[in-house]
Amino acid sequence: MSETTAKILHNINEMDAELWDSCNAARPYNPFLTHKFLNALESSGSVSTETGWQPFHIVVEQNEVLIGVVPLYIKNHSQGEYVFDYGWADALQRAGGDYYPKMQISVPFTPASGPRLLTREVNPEHEKLLLGA
């Protein structure tokens, strides 16, 4: 029987760079999803709880073997992203709801497209495990 576990990283440096990057290798290379790039955002203070980009990266393992990672952030605003959802936030607030905080799978300050569910091999089942986490 396989055991799947998920954990949250509040700092990308909680994971070895080589392991993170092994999940970025299964598809065409994307420099904005590398450990080095995301770490630069975090270590510079550009991405932090104080700036409204709280790292909340997801790591999924199956039988203690890394399956994949997801660059994920808890956001308290919609600044620094290329999703213009201010209208949705305003409408929900007028209706009595809270739009923030929100979870966002993205690369901060980067309008580059591409996969955000990073798996060590291209496998739809592994992507489902990441989404389930």
Protein Blocks (a to p, Z undefined) as FASTA:
>chain_A
ZZddddddfbfklpcfklmmmmmmmpccdfklgmklmmmmmmnomacfknopacfbdcdd
eehiafbdcdddddfbfehiabdfklmmmmmmmnopafbdcdddddehiacecdfbdcfb
dcfklmmmmmmZZ
